[in-house]
Amino acid sequence: MNLIDYIRILVRRGWIMLLLALIVAASAFFVSRSQTPIYRSTQLVLIQPSRSDFGLTEASRLQLNSYAVYLDSEIIAQRIIEDLRLDMTPGQLKGNVTIAPDTLRLVVRIDVRSTDGDLANDIARAWGQQLVDYRNQENQTSRREDRVNALLPDLPRYSQQSPRPMLTAVAGGILGLIVGGVIVFALEYLESSVVRRREDLERDDLLVLAGVPPFDA
């Protein structure tokens, strides 16, 4: 088949692809809209050595993983639950929290997911404050020049993580076009042996000797 044949197919049956894409996109959009929104709040905790010393900076960098382990514990989760008076278990709270060290920027990132954006902000900030309090306590037994401070550089802000109706609708539309294209070319394959027009014979290099004109009643 040449390009003209493909164009002819799309002109004749392209409505199937468009209709299926529209149906799938609309269905995906409305199903996505009906889902409960999930928000994500991010709190960064900056680890700041008291002096610009390579050894102290590297030691602080190596401690980032330990800070993440310290924060990602049920003990800390229980403190957050008690401080914010949350109705959940430490395991349930931990399941909605992700803690990851960033050795390049010397920060610990805390991500909190919740169906309540403001609550996600409160949990993220309270969790970051736990590391600040821990470092303040550790600094009490260290010399001033050897101290490592933990700071909250900014307040956490939540954003909607899911669902995303428009993105889901676009993905559904693309899927509908692909499935519609498969259906269209499958129909063409099944009907490839059916002769309806003079062009169907000429396309296969067959010579048409005569034709029956349309009968006008």
Accessible surface in RSA format (square Angstrom, percent):
REM  Atomic radii and reference values for relative SASA: ProtOr
REM  Chains: A
REM  Algorithm: Lee & Richards
REM  Probe-radius: 1.40
REM  Slices: 20
REM RES _ NUM      All-atoms   Total-Side   Main-Chain    Non-polar    All polar
REM                ABS   REL    ABS   REL    ABS   REL    ABS   REL    ABS   REL
RES MET A   1   139.88  72.4  66.55  44.0  73.33 174.6  43.19  36.7  96.69 128.1
RES ASN A   2    88.43  61.0  78.08  75.5  10.35  24.9  40.22  96.8  48.21  46.6
RES LEU A   3   129.42  72.1 121.59  87.0   7.84  19.7 123.13  86.5   6.29  16.9
RES ILE A   4   113.88  64.8 113.35  84.4   0.52   1.3 113.53  81.8   0.35   0.9
RES ASP A   5    10.75   7.5  10.24  10.2   0.51   1.2   2.81   6.6   7.94   7.9
RES TYR A   6    91.69  42.8  91.69  52.2   0.00   0.0  52.36  39.3  39.33  48.5
RES ILE A   7    88.84  50.6  88.84  66.2   0.00   0.0  88.84  64.0   0.00   0.0
RES ARG A   8    88.51  37.2  83.83  42.7   4.67  11.1  36.49  49.9  52.02  31.5
RES ILE A   9     5.08   2.9   5.08   3.8   0.00   0.0   5.08   3.7   0.00   0.0
RES LEU A  10    79.39  44.2  73.21  52.4   6.19  15.5  73.45  51.6   5.95  16.0
RES VAL A  11   122.73  80.8  94.15  85.2  28.59  68.9 100.87  87.6  21.86  59.3
RES ARG A  12    94.19  39.5  76.99  39.2  17.20  41.0  62.58  85.5  31.61  19.2
RES ARG A  13    38.15  16.0  38.15  19.4   0.00   0.0   3.28   4.5  34.87  21.1
RES GLY A  14    12.57  15.5   0.00   N/A  12.57  15.5  12.18  33.4   0.38   0.9
RES TRP A  15   155.35  62.3 147.89  71.6   7.47  17.5 135.58  72.3  19.77  32.1
RES ILE A  16    30.31  17.2  29.15  21.7   1.16   2.8  29.57  21.3   0.75   2.0
RES MET A  17    35.71  18.5  35.71  23.6   0.00   0.0  34.43  29.3   1.28   1.7
RES LEU A  18   122.43  68.2 117.57  84.1   4.86  12.2 118.14  83.0   4.29  11.5
RES LEU A  19    88.05  49.0  84.13  60.2   3.92   9.9  87.59  61.5   0.47   1.3
RES LEU A  20    44.85  25.0  43.91  31.4   0.94   2.4  44.58  31.3   0.27   0.7
RES ALA A  21    11.65  10.7  11.01  17.0   0.64   1.5  11.37  16.0   0.28   0.7
RES LEU A  22   121.39  67.6 117.12  83.8   4.27  10.7 120.84  84.9   0.55   1.5
RES ILE A  23    90.83  51.7  86.59  64.5   4.24  10.2  90.56  65.2   0.27   0.7
RES VAL A  24    42.29  27.8  40.01  36.2   2.27   5.5  41.92  36.4   0.36   1.0
RES ALA A  25    20.90  19.2  20.48  31.6   0.41   0.9  20.77  29.3   0.12   0.3
RES ALA A  26    40.20  37.0  33.41  51.6   6.79  15.4  39.72  55.9   0.48   1.3
RES SER A  27    58.08  49.1  50.02  66.8   8.06  18.6  35.86  76.4  22.22  31.1
RES ALA A  28    21.54  19.8  12.42  19.2   9.12  20.8  20.51  28.9   1.03   2.7
RES PHE A  29    46.03  23.0  46.03  28.5   0.00   0.0  46.03  27.9   0.00   0.0
RES PHE A  30   136.85  68.5 130.85  81.0   6.00  15.6 131.22  79.6   5.62  16.1
RES VAL A  31    90.60  59.6  88.29  79.9   2.31   5.6  90.53  78.7   0.07   0.2
RES SER A  32     4.41   3.7   3.48   4.6   0.93   2.2   3.92   8.4   0.49   0.7
RES ARG A  33   152.34  64.0 128.03  65.3  24.32  57.9  26.86  36.7 125.48  76.1
RES SER A  34    92.77  78.4  52.88  70.6  39.89  91.9  49.90 106.3  42.87  60.1
RES GLN A  35    96.51  54.0  85.16  62.2  11.36  27.0  31.12  66.2  65.40  49.6
RES THR A  36    90.28  64.2  75.84  76.9  14.43  34.4  42.25  56.7  48.03  72.6
RES PRO A  37    50.83  37.0  50.83  46.3   0.00   0.0  50.83  42.0   0.00   0.0
RES ILE A  38    52.41  29.8  52.41  39.0   0.00   0.0  52.41  37.7   0.00   0.0
RES TYR A  39    49.05  22.9  49.05  27.9   0.00   0.0  17.82  13.4  31.23  38.5
RES ARG A  40    81.73  34.3  79.57  40.6   2.16   5.1   2.59   3.5  79.13  48.0
RES SER A  41     0.00   0.0   0.00   0.0   0.00   0.0   0.00   0.0   0.00   0.0
RES THR A  42    38.05  27.1  28.05  28.4  10.00  23.8  21.84  29.3  16.21  24.5
RES GLN A  43     2.31   1.3   1.82   1.3   0.49   1.2   0.49   1.0   1.82   1.4
RES LEU A  44    49.18  27.4  46.87  33.5   2.30   5.8  46.87  32.9   2.30   6.2
RES VAL A  45     0.00   0.0   0.00   0.0   0.00   0.0   0.00   0.0   0.00   0.0
RES LEU A  46    51.18  28.5  51.18  36.6   0.00   0.0  51.18  35.9   0.00   0.0
RES ILE A  47     2.08   1.2   0.00   0.0   2.08   5.0   0.00   0.0   2.08   5.6
RES GLN A  48    82.46  46.1  81.42  59.5   1.04   2.5  18.67  39.7  63.80  48.4
RES PRO A  49    25.04  18.3  14.00  12.8  11.04  40.1  14.00  11.6  11.04  68.6
RES SER A  50    50.92  43.0  13.42  17.9  37.50  86.4  19.78  42.1  31.14  43.6
RES ARG A  51    92.62  38.9  82.59  42.1  10.03  23.9  49.35  67.4  43.27  26.2
RES SER A  52   128.37 108.5  82.72 110.4  45.65 105.2  51.15 108.9  77.22 108.2
RES ASP A  53    53.51  37.5  49.64  49.4   3.87   9.2   6.97  16.4  46.54  46.4
RES PHE A  54   161.32  80.7 148.48  92.0  12.84  33.4 153.10  92.8   8.21  23.5
RES GLY A  55    43.22  53.3   0.00   N/A  43.22  53.3  34.17  93.8   9.05  20.3
RES LEU A  56    22.89  12.7  18.00  12.9   4.89  12.3  21.07  14.8   1.82   4.9
RES THR A  57    31.37  22.3  31.37  31.8   0.00   0.0  21.17  28.4  10.20  15.4
RES GLU A  58    54.98  31.6  54.98  41.6   0.00   0.0  18.35  35.5  36.62  29.9
RES ALA A  59    47.76  43.9  42.65  65.8   5.11  11.6  46.62  65.7   1.14   3.0
RES SER A  60     1.78   1.5   0.00   0.0   1.78   4.1   1.76   3.7   0.02   0.0
RES ARG A  61    64.85  27.2  63.28  32.3   1.56   3.7  26.27  35.9  38.58  23.4
RES LEU A  62   135.80  75.6 121.23  86.7  14.57  36.6 123.38  86.6  12.42  33.4
RES GLN A  63    84.07  47.0  84.07  61.4   0.00   0.0  15.91  33.9  68.16  51.7
RES LEU A  64     0.03   0.0   0.03   0.0   0.00   0.0   0.03   0.0   0.00   0.0
RES ASN A  65    87.40  60.3  86.41  83.5   1.00   2.4  25.95  62.4  61.46  59.4
RES SER A  66    58.74  49.6  49.59  66.2   9.14  21.1  25.00  53.2  33.73  47.3
RES TYR A  67     7.68   3.6   7.68   4.4   0.00   0.0   5.10   3.8   2.58   3.2
RES ALA A  68    10.71   9.9  10.10  15.6   0.62   1.4  10.44  14.7   0.28   0.7
RES VAL A  69   111.18  73.2 104.97  95.0   6.21  15.0 108.51  94.3   2.67   7.2
RES TYR A  70    63.07  29.4  54.63  31.1   8.44  22.0  54.70  41.1   8.37  10.3
RES LEU A  71     0.00   0.0   0.00   0.0   0.00   0.0   0.00   0.0   0.00   0.0
RES ASP A  72    69.71  48.8  57.47  57.2  12.24  28.9   6.98  16.4  62.73  62.6
RES SER A  73    30.80  26.0  27.29  36.4   3.51   8.1  28.05  59.7   2.76   3.9
RES GLU A  74    98.08  56.3  92.89  70.3   5.19  12.4  26.73  51.7  71.34  58.2
RES ILE A  75   120.30  68.5 115.46  86.0   4.83  11.7 119.43  86.0   0.86   2.3
RES ILE A  76     1.16   0.7   1.16   0.9   0.00   0.0   1.16   0.8   0.00   0.0
RES ALA A  77     0.00   0.0   0.00   0.0   0.00   0.0   0.00   0.0   0.00   0.0
RES GLN A  78    67.55  37.8  67.55  49.4   0.00   0.0  32.14  68.4  35.41  26.9
RES ARG A  79   100.25  42.1  99.53  50.7   0.72   1.7  31.25  42.7  69.00  41.8
RES ILE A  80     0.00   0.0   0.00   0.0   0.00   0.0   0.00   0.0   0.00   0.0
RES ILE A  81    14.03   8.0  13.56  10.1   0.48   1.1  13.56   9.8   0.48   1.3
RES GLU A  82   112.39  64.5  91.07  68.9  21.32  50.8  38.18  73.9  74.20  60.6
RES ASP A  83    94.73  66.4  64.31  64.0  30.42  71.9  22.71  53.4  72.02  71.8
RES LEU A  84    57.64  32.1  36.42  26.1  21.23  53.4  40.74  28.6  16.90  45.5
RES ARG A  85   219.93  92.3 187.99  95.8  31.93  76.0  67.68  92.5 152.25  92.3
RES LEU A  86    24.00  13.4  10.46   7.5  13.53  34.0  12.67   8.9  11.32  30.5
RES ASP A  87   150.38 105.3 119.17 118.6  31.21  73.8  42.36  99.7 108.01 107.7
RES MET A  88    59.08  30.6  40.25  26.6  18.83  44.8  47.27  40.2  11.81  15.6
RES THR A  89    73.73  52.4  72.47  73.5   1.26   3.0  67.09  90.1   6.65  10.0
RES PRO A  90    29.36  21.4  29.36  26.8   0.00   0.0  29.36  24.2   0.00   0.0
RES GLY A  91    39.64  48.9   0.00   N/A  39.64  48.9  26.34  72.3  13.30  29.8
RES GLN A  92   109.07  61.0  96.74  70.7  12.32  29.3  42.09  89.6  66.97  50.8
RES LEU A  93     1.47   0.8   1.47   1.1   0.00   0.0   1.47   1.0   0.00   0.0
RES LYS A  94    58.78  28.7  51.10  31.4   7.69  18.3  16.85  15.2  41.93  44.7
RES GLY A  95    53.04  65.4   0.00   N/A  53.04  65.4  34.60  94.9  18.45  41.3
RES ASN A  96    59.29  40.9  59.29  57.3   0.00   0.0   1.59   3.8  57.70  55.8
RES VAL A  97    14.04   9.2   1.57   1.4  12.48  30.1   1.57   1.4  12.48  33.8
RES THR A  98    64.48  45.9  60.48  61.3   4.00   9.5  50.74  68.2  13.74  20.8
RES ILE A  99    24.90  14.2   0.52   0.4  24.38  58.8   0.52   0.4  24.38  66.2
RES ALA A 100    44.89  41.3  43.62  67.3   1.27   2.9  44.15  62.2   0.74   2.0
RES PRO A 101    45.27  33.0  25.64  23.4  19.63  71.3  25.70  21.2  19.57 121.6
RES ASP A 102    39.81  27.9  35.78  35.6   4.03   9.5  15.24  35.9  24.57  24.5
RES THR A 103    62.16  44.2  59.43  60.3   2.73   6.5  27.64  37.1  34.52  52.2
RES LEU A 104   159.28  88.7 137.34  98.3  21.94  55.2 139.98  98.3  19.30  51.9
RES ARG A 105   125.79  52.8 109.06  55.6  16.73  39.8  59.86  81.8  65.92  40.0
RES LEU A 106    22.42  12.5  22.42  16.0   0.00   0.0  22.42  15.7   0.00   0.0
RES VAL A 107     9.06   6.0   9.06   8.2   0.00   0.0   9.06   7.9   0.00   0.0
RES VAL A 108     0.00   0.0   0.00   0.0   0.00   0.0   0.00   0.0   0.00   0.0
RES ARG A 109    86.99  36.5  86.80  44.2   0.20   0.5  20.88  28.5  66.11  40.1
RES ILE A 110     0.00   0.0   0.00   0.0   0.00   0.0   0.00   0.0   0.00   0.0
RES ASP A 111    17.78  12.5  17.78  17.7   0.00   0.0   1.77   4.2  16.01  16.0
RES VAL A 112     0.39   0.3   0.39   0.4   0.00   0.0   0.39   0.3   0.00   0.0
RES ARG A 113    64.22  27.0  62.31  31.8   1.91   4.5  19.97  27.3  44.25  26.8
RES SER A 114    20.10  17.0  11.07  14.8   9.03  20.8  13.45  28.6   6.65   9.3
RES THR A 115    83.25  59.2  65.03  65.9  18.22  43.4  34.84  46.8  48.41  73.2
RES ASP A 116    70.51  49.4  66.08  65.8   4.44  10.5  21.13  49.7  49.39  49.3
RES GLY A 117     5.74   7.1   0.00   N/A   5.74   7.1   0.76   2.1   4.98  11.2
RES ASP A 118    93.84  65.7  91.79  91.4   2.05   4.8  27.52  64.8  66.32  66.1
RES LEU A 119    51.45  28.7  49.34  35.3   2.11   5.3  50.79  35.7   0.66   1.8
RES ALA A 120     0.00   0.0   0.00   0.0   0.00   0.0   0.00   0.0   0.00   0.0
RES ASN A 121    28.61  19.7  27.98  27.0   0.63   1.5  10.54  25.4  18.07  17.5
RES ASP A 122    74.01  51.8  68.44  68.1   5.56  13.2   9.73  22.9  64.28  64.1
RES ILE A 123     3.91   2.2   3.91   2.9   0.00   0.0   3.91   2.8   0.00   0.0
RES ALA A 124     0.00   0.0   0.00   0.0   0.00   0.0   0.00   0.0   0.00   0.0
RES ARG A 125    98.31  41.3  98.31  50.1   0.00   0.0  30.31  41.4  68.00  41.2
RES ALA A 126    20.10  18.5  12.77  19.7   7.33  16.7  19.28  27.2   0.82   2.2
RES TRP A 127     0.53   0.2   0.53   0.3   0.00   0.0   0.53   0.3   0.00   0.0
RES GLY A 128     0.00   0.0   0.00   N/A   0.00   0.0   0.00   0.0   0.00   0.0
RES GLN A 129    66.17  37.0  66.17  48.4   0.00   0.0  31.23  66.5  34.93  26.5
RES GLN A 130    20.39  11.4  19.38  14.2   1.01   2.4   0.00   0.0  20.39  15.5
RES LEU A 131     0.00   0.0   0.00   0.0   0.00   0.0   0.00   0.0   0.00   0.0
RES VAL A 132    17.88  11.8  17.88  16.2   0.00   0.0  17.88  15.5   0.00   0.0
RES ASP A 133    67.27  47.1  61.92  61.6   5.35  12.6  27.93  65.7  39.34  39.2
RES TYR A 134    60.76  28.4  57.19  32.5   3.57   9.3  22.92  17.2  37.84  46.6
RES ARG A 135    25.21  10.6  25.21  12.9   0.00   0.0   0.00   0.0  25.21  15.3
RES ASN A 136    68.49  47.2  66.74  64.5   1.74   4.2  21.92  52.8  46.57  45.0
RES GLN A 137   128.23  71.7 120.21  87.9   8.02  19.1  36.19  77.0  92.04  69.8
RES GLU A 138    67.41  38.7  65.32  49.4   2.09   5.0   3.49   6.8  63.92  52.2
RES ASN A 139     6.23   4.3   6.23   6.0   0.00   0.0   4.00   9.6   2.23   2.2
RES GLN A 140   133.09  74.4 106.50  77.8  26.59  63.3  36.05  76.7  97.04  73.6
RES THR A 141   125.95  89.6  86.18  87.4  39.76  94.8  80.53 108.2  45.42  68.7
RES SER A 142    39.03  33.0  25.81  34.4  13.22  30.4  11.26  24.0  27.77  38.9
RES ARG A 143   160.69  67.5 149.58  76.3  11.11  26.5  69.65  95.2  91.04  55.2
RES ARG A 144   176.32  74.0 170.59  87.0   5.73  13.6  66.91  91.4 109.42  66.3
RES GLU A 145    78.04  44.8  72.46  54.8   5.58  13.3  42.11  81.5  35.93  29.3
RES ASP A 146    41.92  29.4  33.30  33.1   8.62  20.4  16.92  39.8  25.00  24.9
RES ARG A 147    60.88  25.6  60.77  31.0   0.10   0.2   7.67  10.5  53.21  32.2
RES VAL A 148    12.46   8.2  12.46  11.3   0.00   0.0  12.46  10.8   0.00   0.0
RES ASN A 149    48.89  33.7  48.89  47.2   0.00   0.0   6.30  15.2  42.60  41.2
RES ALA A 150     1.86   1.7   0.00   0.0   1.86   4.2   0.00   0.0   1.86   4.9
RES LEU A 151    76.58  42.6  74.93  53.6   1.65   4.1  76.58  53.8   0.00   0.0
RES LEU A 152    39.22  21.8  10.97   7.8  28.25  71.0  10.97   7.7  28.25  76.0
RES PRO A 153    76.61  55.8  35.83  32.7  40.78 148.2  46.60  38.5  30.01 186.5
RES ASP A 154    92.14  64.5  82.90  82.5   9.25  21.9  33.81  79.6  58.33  58.2
RES LEU A 155   111.94  62.3 104.71  74.9   7.23  18.2 104.77  73.6   7.17  19.3
RES PRO A 156    11.63   8.5   3.70   3.4   7.93  28.8   5.35   4.4   6.28  39.0
RES ARG A 157   194.05  81.5 178.39  90.9  15.66  37.3  63.59  86.9 130.47  79.1
RES TYR A 158    93.95  43.9  73.82  42.0  20.14  52.4  29.80  22.4  64.15  79.1
RES SER A 159    65.61  55.4  59.54  79.5   6.07  14.0  46.17  98.3  19.45  27.2
RES GLN A 160    75.51  42.2  58.93  43.1  16.58  39.5  19.73  42.0  55.78  42.3
RES GLN A 161    59.64  33.4  50.26  36.7   9.38  22.3  17.74  37.8  41.90  31.8
RES SER A 162    45.47  38.4  45.47  60.7   0.00   0.0  30.59  65.1  14.88  20.8
RES PRO A 163    13.62   9.9   9.34   8.5   4.28  15.6  13.20  10.9   0.42   2.6
RES ARG A 164   126.58  53.1 120.83  61.6   5.75  13.7  40.55  55.4  86.03  52.1
RES PRO A 165    26.86  19.6  26.86  24.5   0.00   0.0  26.86  22.2   0.00   0.0
RES MET A 166   132.77  68.8 131.84  87.3   0.93   2.2 114.95  97.7  17.82  23.6
RES LEU A 167   111.66  62.2 106.74  76.4   4.92  12.4 109.74  77.1   1.92   5.2
RES THR A 168    52.72  37.5  47.99  48.7   4.73  11.3  35.38  47.5  17.34  26.2
RES ALA A 169    14.63  13.5  13.47  20.8   1.16   2.6  13.79  19.4   0.84   2.2
RES VAL A 170    85.16  56.0  77.69  70.3   7.47  18.0  84.30  73.3   0.85   2.3
RES ALA A 171    58.01  53.3  48.84  75.4   9.17  20.9  53.05  74.7   4.96  13.1
RES GLY A 172     7.57   9.3   0.00   N/A   7.57   9.3   6.90  18.9   0.66   1.5
RES GLY A 173    12.60  15.5   0.00   N/A  12.60  15.5  12.55  34.4   0.05   0.1
RES ILE A 174    96.98  55.2  96.29  71.7   0.69   1.7  96.29  69.3   0.69   1.9
RES LEU A 175   101.62  56.6 100.23  71.7   1.39   3.5 101.33  71.2   0.29   0.8
RES GLY A 176     0.21   0.3   0.00   N/A   0.21   0.3   0.21   0.6   0.00   0.0
RES LEU A 177    70.35  39.2  68.97  49.3   1.38   3.5  69.18  48.6   1.17   3.2
RES ILE A 178   105.41  60.0  96.65  72.0   8.76  21.1 103.88  74.8   1.53   4.1
RES VAL A 179    64.00  42.1  63.18  57.2   0.82   2.0  64.00  55.6   0.00   0.0
RES GLY A 180     0.00   0.0   0.00   N/A   0.00   0.0   0.00   0.0   0.00   0.0
RES GLY A 181    10.21  12.6   0.00   N/A  10.21  12.6  10.20  28.0   0.00   0.0
RES VAL A 182    97.63  64.2  90.05  81.5   7.58  18.3  95.45  82.9   2.19   5.9
RES ILE A 183    71.35  40.6  69.31  51.6   2.04   4.9  71.31  51.4   0.04   0.1
RES VAL A 184     0.00   0.0   0.00   0.0   0.00   0.0   0.00   0.0   0.00   0.0
RES PHE A 185    75.79  37.9  70.33  43.6   5.46  14.2  70.72  42.9   5.08  14.5
RES ALA A 186    46.55  42.8  38.17  58.9   8.38  19.1  45.49  64.1   1.05   2.8
RES LEU A 187    56.44  31.4  56.44  40.4   0.00   0.0  56.44  39.6   0.00   0.0
RES GLU A 188    29.10  16.7  25.96  19.6   3.14   7.5   7.63  14.8  21.47  17.5
RES TYR A 189   169.38  79.1 159.52  90.8   9.86  25.7 115.97  87.1  53.42  65.8
RES LEU A 190   127.70  71.1 105.25  75.3  22.45  56.4 108.31  76.1  19.39  52.2
RES GLU A 191    53.99  31.0  47.49  35.9   6.50  15.5  17.09  33.0  36.90  30.1
RES SER A 192    78.38  66.2  49.55  66.1  28.83  66.4  39.79  84.7  38.59  54.1
RES SER A 193   100.55  85.0  67.87  90.6  32.68  75.3  53.63 114.2  46.92  65.7
RES VAL A 194    68.81  45.3  58.96  53.4   9.84  23.7  62.56  54.4   6.24  16.9
RES VAL A 195    88.24  58.1  60.07  54.4  28.17  67.9  60.07  52.2  28.17  76.4
RES ARG A 196   150.00  63.0 111.84  57.0  38.17  90.9  50.60  69.2  99.40  60.2
RES ARG A 197   100.78  42.3  91.77  46.8   9.01  21.4  62.97  86.1  37.80  22.9
RES ARG A 198   137.69  57.8 124.42  63.4  13.27  31.6  49.19  67.2  88.50  53.6
RES GLU A 199    89.36  51.3  87.64  66.3   1.72   4.1  41.63  80.5  47.73  39.0
RES ASP A 200    12.65   8.9   9.80   9.8   2.85   6.7   4.09   9.6   8.56   8.5
RES LEU A 201    56.61  31.5  56.59  40.5   0.02   0.1  56.61  39.8   0.00   0.0
RES GLU A 202    78.96  45.3  65.51  49.6  13.45  32.0  28.61  55.3  50.35  41.1
RES ARG A 203   106.57  44.7  76.01  38.7  30.56  72.8  39.34  53.8  67.23  40.7
RES ASP A 204    94.31  66.1  74.26  73.9  20.05  47.4  22.60  53.2  71.71  71.5
RES ASP A 205   138.38  96.9 104.38 103.9  34.00  80.4  38.02  89.5 100.36 100.1
RES LEU A 206    98.39  54.8  91.93  65.8   6.46  16.2  93.62  65.8   4.77  12.8
RES LEU A 207   155.99  86.9 125.33  89.7  30.66  77.1 129.19  90.7  26.80  72.1
RES VAL A 208    28.60  18.8  10.74   9.7  17.86  43.0  13.87  12.1  14.73  40.0
RES LEU A 209   158.88  88.5 121.60  87.0  37.28  93.7 124.46  87.4  34.42  92.6
RES ALA A 210    88.66  81.5  59.01  91.1  29.66  67.5  68.60  96.6  20.06  53.2
RES GLY A 211    60.86  75.0   0.00   N/A  60.86  75.0  31.71  87.0  29.14  65.3
RES VAL A 212   145.55  95.8 116.47 105.4  29.08  70.1 117.49 102.1  28.06  76.1
RES PRO A 213   103.21  75.2  89.96  82.0  13.25  48.2  96.53  79.7   6.68  41.5
RES PRO A 214   131.66  96.0 103.97  94.8  27.69 100.7 115.49  95.4  16.17 100.5
RES PHE A 215   183.91  92.0 151.47  93.8  32.44  84.4 155.04  94.0  28.87  82.6
RES ASP A 216   137.37  96.2 111.64 111.1  25.74  60.9  42.08  99.0  95.29  95.0
RES ALA A 217   128.70 118.3  63.65  98.2  65.05 148.0  81.16 114.3  47.54 125.9
END  Absolute sums over single chains surface
CHAIN  1 A    14361.2      12253.3       2107.9       8744.6       5616.6
END  Absolute sums over all chains
TOTAL         14361.2      12253.3       2107.9       8744.6       5616.6
